[in-house]
């Protein structure tokens, strides 16, 4: 093993270092020049001991030269200059007659740098951290600096017990191999987090607001329970924001102390805080010094109302809204500052938004740096400012958020700098790219589809152009789906999202309606924003649908659907989305209207319309009330609507009933086949709330009530045996969901309250899905 050659007792040339070198290594000055250096003139300067370095290079660092007198002070200065180069492990000077002899021991050259013992941090990351490189001069100071950098890297990853020992392996030709022997040690966890001075909020409540967590067995997939001093600083800010959001304007963190336990395997963190009094908004006013700007027309932009609890976030939101509103009135240069007056006697805060004309500054240039793979224009088109525009701080912040939301970059920093003139500003965008390729492998189970498997491969930034290419395959007990999609987010260099899809879907509907359905086709779509929250999408779909494998015992209304047909349909979708999140909304609302017209070619002729809306409102801590509703209607144009185009309700769309569990049904067929309907309405009221477990576990409970109706089936001939009662169905239930590390899991128990005797009920629903 290479370490058998390690010189454990000394580093390079350390055992033979002269007195002056030892002094320098200890941070002292070299020994003063010998008395023999006094008197006479230097006849020559002779250099000894050089291997790689030219003697002339050594002489160039001296402050004396042939012909100069032997001056002890200048020779001492020469000695210091040579050591300061970092090229030499030792330097001595002596006098031989009138010759000055400079004897040097060159520092070795690093041949290779290696790391041993590192398991938690990749060698690539360690190489990025150290400053030494192969073919660089070795010095003990540089090695110790790199040791500290490696230790700091381990501390940032929560391993404060890590140790690093550098070892040097001597090679020929004055070369060395440098090996960092690393003992990573155990992860230094956070054993406990306590708060001193909190009376309004409990320790548990405050622990939920900070990012650092106490060590628990179920936090094996996170590092938040390891000590990080940077994270502790961020926790102070999170506490401040939380208290200011809840009205405690005088709040401050007195100290945040992290103490290492005697066994050095855990930290105890203590926050000492001062809550202060809680304030409400008092008088809220708007004042402006801009001529012809009426403050009254801006009041709707305020989110701070007199009598409400003071909220610092609401103040920031009001400033942003006012900036945008004034900008819409063609006032490009504004400066909005809140003037706050604290009334301690009645515990209110008066706030006046002062709108003044800001400095007239224009954007001179936008510089983009750090994008190695991503094209400049992909970043630039997310900027709400372009060269020549009036500078606007609100638009600059929103631009930074838009670039970050692309998901292409690990880090995004947008800064403003002084331009070539006082009224010019240069915007610098610095990004750090991250991987945008994804491979998805998933599995799960649901009461609707049974066991399922999913595979997908995706590139969200194809060739650095911001394009999205995706292949996805889903195979379950009743559905097989394959699709390929491509999306160009800025078609023709405009804010148009264009894409195409190819798909093949096979669905087994034998349990509900005694047939199998296969669809193969392609689609084209074009989306664009009408306003910041209003977006429209246009689409065209060409598909072939086959209805097959119908048994002889099936309903005659199903048997007559057997065969294939081609659908050529154009559609549009108009969405207004004011939710705080599309994935897990807790506040806001959305409205969506969609229309599909089939008949521009093909065999199908229909007009289908759907209208959906949802409302979300946070109630008490951690709870969200959601109200969702949807209606739909499809009308055949000169023909009956095919079963593959009708609506089916049940399962996830109406809990308490099986998929396709309500609506028109042929009750005299052997399977009592569901026939679907041409119109439907459904809704849901749900309250989600925590159940007392830590919020980070992602476990919440739900109580809900679903309701809906489906009917108006058009069939050929006699409708004998068809039950088509468009009565209201209603169910109620409870459930629990868990955002587990392996995917979302949800269990629902629902009981039908209003139903028809031919409906199919389903008391229990379970779904589990995961992606690795």
N, C-alpha and C positions, 0 to 999 in steps of 0.2 A: 504493500500500500504506500502511496506517495507520502503519507504522513510519517512513515518511518525515517524519512530523510529530513524531517523538520528539525530545525535548530531551536529547541524549546527554551534554551537558557538565555539566548541573546538574539537581538535583531541584527540587521546587516552592519558589520564592522563595529558593533557596539563594544566589543571586548577590547579593542585596540585604540579607542578614541583618545586623542590627546587631551591635555588639560583644557585647552581652549574650546574644543568641541564639546566636552562635558559641560563646560560652563554655559555654552549656548543652548544645549539640550535642556538645561535646567532653567532657561529663561534669563541667564546672566550674561554680562558682556564677556568677550574673550579676555584671557589674561593679558596684562599690559606687555608691551614690547620689551624684549630683553635689553639690558644695557649695552650689549655688543652692537646694537643697531645705531648707536650714537657715534657720530664722527665719520668723516669720509664721504665719498660719492659713490653711487651705484654704477658699476661698470657694465653689468648685464643682469637680466632677470631670467633665471633658469627655472623651467616648470618640470616637475617630476610627477609620475603616477597617473598621467592621463591615459585613457584608453579610447573612449569615443570622442571626447571633447578635444578640439584643437588647442594647442598651447597658446596660440594667439588669442583665442576666446578667453582663456584664463587671464592673460595680460590685460585684456580690454576692461576687466572689472577692477584692476588695480588703480590706485590713485598716485602711484609713483612709477617712474620709468627710468631707463638708463640715463645717467647724467644728473639725476636728482640726488640730493643729499639723503643719507640715512636718517630719516625723521621718524622717531618712534610713533608719534601721533598719526602720521599719514600711513604708516605701515599697519597700525591698529585699525584704521579706517578701511584699508584694503582687505584686511582679514574679515571684518564685518561684512563688507560688500560681497565677498566670495560666499560666505555662509548664507547671506540673504538670497542668493540665487536659487537655493534649494537643490543645486546640482551635486553637492558634495556632502559626504558623510563626515569627512574630517579634512581640515586644512591646517598645515603648520608652515611657519616661515623661519628660516635660519640664514645666517650670514657665513659665507665661505670666502674669505678674503674680502674683495670688493664686489662679490657677486651675491645677489639676493636669490635664494633658492626657495621656491614655492612648491611644497609637497602636498598633493591632494589625494584623497580617496573618493572616487566618484560614487555617488549613490547608484544603486543598480537600476536596471530597466525591468519593468514588470513584464513578464512573459505571458502570464495567464492569471485570471482571477476566478476563483472557484468558491462555492458555498456548500457547506456540509451541515446536515441536521435540520435544514429548513423543510418543513412539511406543510405548514399553514400558508406560507407566502411563497409564490412562485419565484423561481430564479430570475425570470424576466423582470419582475417588479423590483427585486433587489438590485439588479443591474442598473435600473433606472434611477435608483436612489443614491448609489455610491458615485463619487466623483472620479476615483481612480479608474484607469483604463489600461489595457495592454499597450505596450510600447510607450508608456508614460513613466517618468522618473519616479522611483519609489522614495518616499520620505515618511518618517514615523509620524510627523504631525498630520499628514494627509490621511494616513491609516487610522489614526485615532478619531479624526473628524468623521471618517466614513463609518467607524464603529458607532459613533453617536447617532448618525443618520439611520443606521439599521435599527438601533434600539428604539429610536423615536417612531420608526415605522411599525415596530411590534407594539409599542405602547398605544399607537392610534388604533391598532386592531385588538386592543384589550389585553395584551400580554405584558404586564409590568414586571414579571419575574424572569423575563428573557435575559440571557447573557450572550455576549459575542466575544470570542477570543481570536485575534488575528495570528496566524502562523505563517512563517516565511520558509520557503524551500529554496536553498541555494542551488543555482544551476551554473553551468560554465559561461564564459564570456560575460561575467558580471551581470547575470540575469537572475531573476527570482520568480517563483510562483507564489502568489499570495492567496492563502486559504482562510476564509472566515468560518470558524467553527461556531455553530449556533446551537444553543440550548434554548428552545422556544419556551419551555416551562408551561404551566397550566394557564388557562384563560383567567384573567383577573376579573371576577364577577362583581356585581353590585349586590351586597348582602342585604342592605336595607336603605330606605330613603325616608327620612323624617323631616317634619316641618316644625319650626318654633315660631310662635306669634300668630298663627292662624286661628281665628275664632269663627268666622263665617263659613268657610269651606273646610271640610274634613281632610285629613291626610289622604284618604283614598281618592277623594275627588280631585285633589291637586296632583296626585300621582298620575291620574289619567290624562292630565293636560300637558305634562312634560314628555319628552321623548325617551329619556333614560328610564329603564324599567328595573325592578328588583328581579333577581335571578329566580326562575321557576323552571320546573322540569319541562313544561310545555313550550318554553321559548327556545327550543333547540334549533329552530330555523331562523333565528334573528340574532343580531349582535347588540341589540339595544340594552341588554342586561350586562354589558361589559362597560367598564369605566372609560370614558373618553373626555378629556378636558374641554375639547372644542364643543362637544355635545352639551356639556354642563353649562357652558356660556350661552348656548342656544336655549337651554331650559330656563335660564333666568329671563330671557326675552319672552319665552312662551308664557311664563307666569305673569309677567308684566302685561302682556296683551290680554290674558284672560281676565285679570282684575279690572283693567281699563275698559274692557268690553262690558263688564257687569257693573260699572258705575263707580268703582273705587279709584278716583282720580289721584289720590295722594299715595297710592300704593308704591312701595319700593322693596327691593330685595337688599337686605342689609349685608348678608354674606351667604356664600355657597361653599361649603367646606367638604372636601373628600378626604377621608382618613383611611389609610391602609391598615388593615388588621395586622396584629403581631405576626401571624403566620404568612403574611404577604400573599394570600390567595384571594382576597376580597377587599372591597371598599365599603365604607359606611359614609353615606352622603347626608349632610344636614343643611337644610335651607333655613335661614333666619329671615323672617319677613315682617313687614309692618303694613297692615291692611289699610288703616286709615278709615275715614268716614265714607259712606256711600252717597253719591250725589245724583240729582235729577237735572235734566235740562231745564233751565229757566227761560229767559227771553231768547228767542232765536230770530236773528235779523240778518238782512243783506244790505250792505252799503256799497255804493260804487262811485268812483270819481270819473267814470267814462261818460262822456256826453251822449245823450239820447238813449242810454241803456236803462230801461225800466226794470228795477229789481222785482216788481210784482210779477212779471212774466217768468221769473226764474224760480219762484218758490216751489213749484211742482217738482223741481229737481232735488229738493232737500229730502234727506232721509232722517233728519234729526227734528224731532217735534217736542215742543214745550210740554213738560210733565213726564216724558219718558225718562227711564234711567239713562244716565250718561253712558255713551258708547263711543270709544275712540275710533272703532272701525267705521261706524256710521258717519263720523266726521270726515274721514278720508273718502268714503264713498260720495258724500255730498260735494266735496271739493272736485272729485273727478266728474260728477254729473254736471256741476256748474261750469267747469271748463269746457265740456262738450257742448253744453247748451249755448254758452257765449260764443263758442266757435261756430256753431250753426247759424248764429246771427251775424256772421262775417266779421267778428272781432278776432283777428288772428293773434294779437299780442296782448295777452292778459296775464296777470299775476294775482292769484287768489290766496289770501292768507286768513286763517281763522283767528280772531281776537277773543281770547277766553278770559272771562271774569269770574273768579271763584267767590261765591258768597257762603262763607263758612257758617254764618249764623243760621240760615235756613237750609243749608246743604243743597244749594242749587248752583248751576254753572250757566251763566249767560254766554252765548256765543254769537259773534257777529262775523259774517263772512265778508271780508273787505275785498272788493274787486277793483283792481287798479290796472292801468295800462302798463304792460310789461315792456322790457327792452325789445327793440325791433332787431331780432336776430334771425338770420336765414341759414338754412342748411347749405353749407358749402360743398361738403363731400361726405360720402358714406364709405368707410373702409371695412372690409370683411377679412378676417384673418383666422387661421386654424382649420379651415375647411380643405383638407387634403383631397378627399374624394368627392364631396358634394360640390356641385357647381355654384358659382357666385349667385347666379340668377335665382336659384332655388331659395337662398336666404334673402336676397334682395326683394323678392316679390312679396315677402311677408311683412316688409317694412311699410308702415302707414305714412312714412315721410320719404320724400325723394329730394334729390338735389334741387335747390331753388325754393323749396317750400319754407314758409315761416316755421321756425322751431316751436315745437309744442311738447312739453314734458309729459303730458298725459298720453299723447300718441306714442311717445318714445317708450313708455312703460308697457303699453299694450303691444307694441311691436316686439318687445323682448318676450312677452308672454306667448305671442303667436309663434315666434321662432322656437321657443322651448316646447310648445305643444306639437311641433312637427314630429318629435320623438326620434330625430336623427342624431341628436347631440347629447352628450353626457353633461356638458356644462355650457351655459350661454351667459355672456357678460356684455352688456351694452352700456357704453359710457359716452359722455359728451366732452369735447375738448375745444379749446380756443382755436379759431380758424386763422386765416392769414390777415384778417382785419377784425376790429372789435365787434362788428355786426355780423360776423361769420362764425359758424359753428361746424366742427367736424365730428361726425358720429362714428365711433369705433365699435364694431361688432366682433367679438372674439368668441370662438366656439371650439369645443373639444368633441370630436366625432366619437360615436359609439357604434357597435354592431347593429345593423338593421335587418339582418337575415334571421329568420325564425323557422324552427322545425317544431311542429306540434304533434304530440302523440297523446291520445287521450282514451279513457275508458270510463264506463259508468253503467248505470242502470236506472230505468224509470218504469213506472207502472204502465206508461203508454207504449213505449218502444221496447221494453225489456232490456237485455244486455246490449251495450253499444260500444263501438270502437271508432276512434277518430284519428285520422292522420292528415297533416297539412304541412305545406312548405310555402314560405312567403318571403319576399324581398320587398321591403317598404320604401327603399331608396334605390331603385334599379339604375345602375350605371351612374349614380350620383345625380340623377335628374329629378328625384322626388317621385318617380312613378312607382306604382304598387302592382306587383305581379304575385298571384296566389293560386295554389292548387289545393283543393280540399276534398277529402273522401270521408264519408260517414256510413258505417254499416251497423245496423241494429237488427233486432228480431223482426221488425216489420218494414224497415226503410233502408234502402241503399241509395246514396246520393254522391255524385261526383260532379265537381264543377271547377272550371278554370276561369279566372277573372283578371282583367288588366284595367288599371285606372290611371289616367293622366290628369293630375289635379289642376293643371293650368293649360287647358287645351287652347292652341293658337296663341299662347302667351297672354291669355286673358283669364279672368277669374271664373273659369268654366271647368267643372269637373266632368270629364268624359270617360266612359269606360265601356267594356264589352264583356260578355259572359257566355260561356259554353257549359251546358249542364246535361246530366242524365240522371233521372230520378225514378226509382222503382219503389212503389208503396203497396204493401199488403193490407187490403181493406176487407179481408174475408170475414173477420170477426164482426164487423159492423154492417157491411153491405154486400158481402159475398162476391167480391171481384178484386182483381189486381190492376193497378194502374202504372203505366210506364210513360214518362215524358222525356223527350229529347229535343233540345232546341238551343237557340242562341238569343242573346238580348243585347241591346245597345242603350246607353243612358247618358244623359247630359244634365248636370246640376249646376245651379248658380244662385248666389245670394241676392235677394231683393233688398233686404236691410240686414243689419247685424244679426237679427234673430229670425228673420223670415227667409226661408229658402225654398226654392222650387226645383223639382226634378222631372225631366221629360224622359220617356223610355219607349222603346219599341222591342217587341218580343215575337219571335217566330218559333213555333214549337209543334211537334207531333205528339199527340196523346193517344195511347192505346188502352182500351178496356178489355181485359182478357181473363181467362180461367174462371169463367162463371159457371157454377154447377147448375144442373137441370132443376134443382130444388129452389133456386133463387127466385126472387120476385120477378114477375114478368116485366116490371118497369126497369129492372136492372138488366135483364137479358136483352131488351131492345136497345140498350146502350152499347152492346158489344161491337168492337171494331176500332178503327182508328180515324182520326181527323186532324186537320191542320188548323192551327189558330194563328192568325196574324193580328196583333193588337198593339195599339199605341196607348200610352198612359201618361198621366201627370200626377205628381204628389206635391202638395203645398203644405209646408210645416212651419208653424210659429213655435219656437222653443224658448221658454223663459225659465227653464229649470236650472238649478245650481250644479247639477251633474246629470249626464245622460245615463251613466251606469248605475249609480246609487243615489237617486235624487232625494233630497230632504226638504226642499222648498221650491216654490215656483209652479209653473203650469206649462202645458203644451196643447196645441190644437193641430190636427192633421186631417187634410182632405185629399182623397185620392180618387181618380177616375180612370177606367180602362175601357177602350172602345175597340171591339174586334169586328172585323169585316172588310178590312182593306186587303182583300185576298184571303185565301184559306177557305175553310168550311164552316167556321164558327162566326155567329153574328150576335153580339150582345153589347150592352152598356152596363158597366158595373161601377157603383159609387160607394165609398166608405167614408165615414166621418168619425174621428176618434178624438178624445180629449182627456186630459188628466190634470189633477190638482194635488199638490203636496204641501202640507203645512206642519212644521214642527210644533209639538205641544210641550209637555213637560220634558225634563232632561232626558235626552236620548230617544224620545218617542216621535214617530212621524205618522200623521194621518194622511192617507192617500185615497182619492176618489177618482175612479176611472170609468169611462163610458165609451161605447162605440155602437154605431148603427150602420147598416149596410143594405143595399138593394141592387139586384141584378135583373135586367129586363132583356128578354130575347127580342131580337130585331127580325121579325118575320118568321121566327122559328122558336121551338121550345129550348129552354136552357138545358145543356147537357149536365149530367151528374158531376162531371169533373170540374165544372165551373160554379156549381152551387156552393152555398155556405153550409158548414157543419159546426155545431156548437157542442161543447162538453170537454171534459178533461181539464187541461190547463185554462181553457177559456171559460169554464163554468164548473168550479169545483163542487163536488158532491154528486156529479154525474159522469158516466164514462165518456170517452171520446165519441162524438156523434151520438151522445146519449139522449138528446131531446130532439124534438122536431118531427116532421112528417116521417111516417113509418108504415111499411106494408105489414100489418099485423097478421095476415093470413098466410104469409110465406113461412117456410120452415124456420128460417133464421130471423124472422121479423126484421127484415133489412131496413136500415136507415136510408132515406132517399134524399136528404138535404133539403134546403129551402132557398127561396129567392129573396127573402128579406129576414133580417134579424135585428135584434137589439140586445145589448148585454151591458152589465155594469158591475162594479165591485167597490166596496167600502172596506178599507183595511186599516187597522191600527197596529203598527210595529213598535215594540217597546223592549227595553233591556230587562234582564231577569236577575240582575244583581251580580253577575259574573264580570270579571275584568273586560273592559270594552275591547281590548286588543284581541280577545279570543274570537270575536266576531259572531257570538251567539246571541240571537234575539228571538223573541216570541211574537206571535201574530194572532190577532183575532179578526175575523173577517165575515163578510156576508156577500155572496154573489147572487146575481139575479139576471134573468135573460129570457128571451123568447125567440122562436124560429118557426117559420111557416111559409105558406104560399108556394107550394110545389106545383108545377104544371106538367101533367103527364098526358099521354095519348090515350084515347078511348075512355072506357069506364074507370072511375077511380074507386071501384069497390075494394074494400080492404084497407084503404089508406086512412090512417088517422092523422089529421092535420089540424090540431087545435093550437092556435096561437095564443095560448094562455101563458101567464107569467109563471116562470119557475123561480124558486128561491131556495137558497141553501145558507147555512151558517156553520162556522167551524173555527178551529184554532190550529195553530201550527208552530213549528220551531224551525229556524234555519241556522246554519253554521257555515261561515266562510272559512273552511278548513284549509290547512296548508296544501292539501291534495285536491282542492276544488270545492265548489259550492254543494252543500247538502241541504235538502229541505224535506220536511215531513209535514203533511197536512191531514187533518181529520175533519171531514165535512159531512153534515147530515142534511138531506133534502127536507125542506119545510113545506114548499109547495111543489107538487109534481103531478104528472098524469100516470095512470096505471101502466101504460106501455113504455114509459121512460126507463132507462137503465141507470141505476144508481151506482155510486162508487164512494165508499166511506173513507178509504185510506189512499193517499197518494204519496209516493216517495220518489225522489229524484236525486241522483248523484252523478256528478261529472267532474272530470279532472283533465288537466293538461300539464305535461312535463316539459 
